[in-house]
Amino acid sequence: MEANIANYFNTLTKWKKELLSLRKIILTNELNETLKWNVPIYTDRNKNIVGINALKNNCALAFFKGALIEDNYKILIQPGKHTQMARWVKFSSIDEIIKHEKIINSYIQQAIQIERSGQKLEPTLISRLEIPFEFQVMLNQNIELKLAFNQLSLGRQRTYLFYFAQAKQVKTRTERIQRFLPKILAGKGMHD
């Protein structure tokens, strides 16, 4: 695994110094380092706590359960309007990271304690999400599909529903749904 982590940092051309600085801070919190989804993820007791990533205009420190962190310094950002749990902090310089080091450590410690306590955020009910008509018909006609879909995590369900709903034409929606039926039936998310 260490070779894969080293390869990740060696391939960076932008934000390398900043991400290495974040990495150094994170590792002082006795988290385990691994590579998931092709980015460094830091875990405690095999549970994801934080990750780091190079973005186009900055780099980010992502907290998997960031919505539960007491953000006294108002630095946590919701990555997207549909993101419920994750929060991140974006940085565009080493100076910013150094300036926020104590806060970063504090938030990491909070994140570890949140994970260890089993604390959870009540997710948005799936019934509030729009299910594309074509997919609803398939769910109504195929009990196995309906059971498999309902057993997916809300996040995985949301990912599928948003992807299906983005298609403007019935033909495209139907093709997307058909393409992912085997994954849904296997109990997997789109990106698994």
C-alpha positions as CSV (number, residue, x, y, z in Angstrom):
1,M,0.0,0.0,0.0
2,E,2.8,2.4,0.8
3,A,4.1,2.2,-2.8
4,N,0.6,3.2,-4.0
5,I,0.5,6.2,-1.7
6,A,3.9,7.2,-2.8
7,N,2.9,6.9,-6.4
8,Y,-0.2,9.1,-5.8
9,F,2.0,11.9,-4.5
10,N,4.7,11.4,-7.1
11,T,2.1,11.8,-9.9
12,L,0.9,15.2,-8.6
13,T,2.0,18.3,-10.5
14,K,-0.3,20.7,-8.8
15,W,-1.0,21.0,-5.0
16,K,1.6,18.5,-4.1
17,K,3.3,20.6,-1.4
18,E,-0.1,21.4,0.1
19,L,-1.4,17.8,0.1
20,L,1.9,16.6,1.7
21,S,1.5,19.3,4.3
22,L,-2.1,18.1,5.0
23,R,-0.9,14.5,5.1
24,K,1.7,15.3,7.7
25,I,-0.9,16.9,9.9
26,I,-3.4,14.1,9.5
27,L,-0.8,11.4,10.4
28,T,0.0,13.1,13.7
29,N,-3.5,12.0,14.7
30,E,-2.6,8.3,14.5
31,L,-4.9,7.5,11.6
32,N,-4.1,4.7,9.1
33,E,-3.4,5.8,5.6
34,T,-4.8,3.9,2.6
35,L,-5.7,4.6,-1.0
36,K,-9.4,4.4,-1.9
37,W,-11.1,5.8,-5.0
38,N,-7.5,6.7,-6.2
39,V,-7.0,9.3,-3.4
40,P,-5.5,9.1,0.1
41,I,-8.0,8.2,2.8
42,Y,-7.3,8.2,6.5
43,T,-9.1,5.7,8.7
44,D,-9.6,4.8,12.4
45,R,-10.6,1.2,13.2
46,N,-11.2,0.7,9.4
47,K,-13.7,3.6,9.3
48,N,-13.1,6.5,6.9
49,I,-12.4,9.7,8.8
50,V,-10.8,12.1,6.3
51,G,-9.4,12.2,2.8
52,I,-7.4,14.6,0.8
53,N,-7.6,15.5,-2.9
54,A,-6.2,17.8,-5.5
55,L,-8.9,19.9,-7.2
56,K,-8.6,22.2,-10.1
57,N,-8.3,25.5,-8.2
58,N,-7.3,24.2,-4.8
59,C,-6.9,21.1,-2.7
60,A,-9.3,19.8,-0.1
61,L,-9.4,18.0,3.2
62,A,-12.7,16.0,3.2
63,F,-14.4,14.9,6.4
64,F,-16.7,11.9,5.8
65,K,-19.0,12.9,8.7
66,G,-18.3,16.6,8.6
67,A,-21.9,17.6,9.0
68,L,-21.6,16.4,12.6
69,I,-18.5,18.4,13.4
70,E,-19.0,21.5,15.5
71,D,-17.7,24.0,12.9
72,N,-16.9,26.9,15.4
73,Y,-14.5,28.4,12.8
74,K,-17.0,28.2,9.9
75,I,-14.5,26.7,7.5
76,L,-16.4,23.5,6.5
77,I,-18.1,23.6,3.1
78,Q,-20.9,21.3,1.8
79,P,-19.4,19.8,-1.4
80,G,-22.7,19.8,-3.3
81,K,-26.3,20.8,-2.7
82,H,-27.3,17.1,-2.3
83,T,-24.4,16.1,-0.1
84,Q,-25.8,15.3,3.4
85,M,-22.9,14.1,5.5
86,A,-19.5,15.0,4.0
87,R,-17.9,18.4,4.4
88,W,-14.6,19.7,3.3
89,V,-12.1,22.5,3.8
90,K,-10.4,23.9,0.7
91,F,-6.9,25.3,0.7
92,S,-5.0,27.2,-2.0
93,S,-1.6,27.6,-0.2
94,I,0.7,26.1,2.4
95,D,0.3,29.3,4.4
96,E,-3.4,28.7,4.7
97,I,-2.8,25.2,5.9
98,I,-0.2,26.3,8.5
99,K,-2.6,29.0,9.7
100,H,-5.4,26.4,10.2
101,E,-3.2,23.6,11.6
102,K,-4.7,23.7,15.1
103,I,-8.2,23.9,13.8
104,I,-7.5,21.0,11.4
105,N,-6.2,18.8,14.3
106,S,-9.2,19.8,16.4
107,Y,-11.7,18.8,13.7
108,I,-9.9,15.5,13.0
109,Q,-10.1,14.7,16.7
110,Q,-13.8,15.5,16.6
111,A,-14.3,13.4,13.5
112,I,-12.6,10.4,15.2
113,Q,-14.7,10.8,18.3
114,I,-17.9,11.1,16.2
115,E,-17.0,7.9,14.3
116,R,-16.1,6.0,17.5
117,S,-19.4,7.1,19.2
118,G,-21.4,5.7,16.3
119,Q,-23.1,9.1,15.9
120,K,-25.1,9.4,12.7
121,L,-27.0,12.1,10.8
122,E,-30.6,11.3,10.0
123,P,-30.5,11.1,6.1
124,T,-33.1,12.5,3.8
125,L,-35.9,10.1,3.2
126,I,-35.8,8.5,-0.2
127,S,-39.5,9.3,-0.7
128,R,-38.5,12.9,-1.0
129,L,-36.4,12.1,-4.0
130,E,-38.0,12.0,-7.4
131,I,-37.9,8.5,-8.9
132,P,-37.9,8.7,-12.7
133,F,-41.2,7.2,-14.1
134,E,-39.4,4.5,-16.1
135,F,-37.5,3.3,-13.0
136,Q,-40.6,3.4,-10.9
137,V,-42.4,1.1,-13.5
138,M,-39.5,-1.3,-13.3
139,L,-39.5,-1.3,-9.5
140,N,-43.3,-2.0,-9.5
141,Q,-42.9,-4.9,-12.0
142,N,-39.9,-6.5,-10.4
143,I,-40.0,-7.3,-6.7
144,E,-36.4,-8.6,-6.7
145,L,-35.2,-5.3,-8.1
146,K,-37.4,-3.3,-5.7
147,L,-35.9,-5.3,-2.7
148,A,-32.4,-4.9,-3.9
149,F,-32.8,-1.2,-4.5
150,N,-34.4,-0.6,-1.1
151,Q,-31.5,-2.5,0.6
152,L,-28.9,-0.1,-0.9
153,S,-27.7,2.8,1.3
154,L,-29.6,6.0,0.8
155,G,-26.4,7.5,-0.7
156,R,-26.3,4.8,-3.3
157,Q,-30.0,5.1,-4.0
158,R,-29.6,8.9,-4.4
159,T,-26.7,8.5,-6.8
160,Y,-28.6,6.2,-9.1
161,L,-31.8,8.3,-9.0
162,F,-29.9,11.5,-9.8
163,Y,-28.0,9.9,-12.6
164,F,-31.2,8.4,-14.1
165,A,-33.1,11.6,-13.7
166,Q,-30.5,13.7,-15.5
167,A,-31.3,12.1,-18.8
168,K,-33.8,14.3,-20.7
169,Q,-35.0,11.7,-23.1
170,V,-37.0,8.6,-22.2
171,K,-34.7,6.4,-24.3
172,T,-31.6,7.6,-22.5
173,R,-33.2,7.2,-19.1
174,T,-34.2,3.7,-20.0
175,E,-30.8,2.8,-21.3
176,R,-29.1,4.1,-18.2
177,I,-31.5,2.1,-16.0
178,Q,-31.0,-1.1,-18.0
179,R,-27.2,-0.7,-17.9
180,F,-27.2,-0.5,-14.1
181,L,-29.8,-3.1,-13.3
182,P,-27.1,-5.9,-12.7
183,K,-25.3,-3.7,-10.2
184,I,-28.4,-2.8,-8.3
185,L,-29.4,-6.5,-8.2
186,A,-25.9,-7.3,-6.9
187,G,-26.4,-4.8,-4.1
188,K,-23.7,-2.4,-5.5
189,G,-23.6,1.3,-5.9
190,M,-22.8,2.9,-9.3
191,H,-19.2,3.4,-8.4
192,D,-18.6,0.1,-6.6
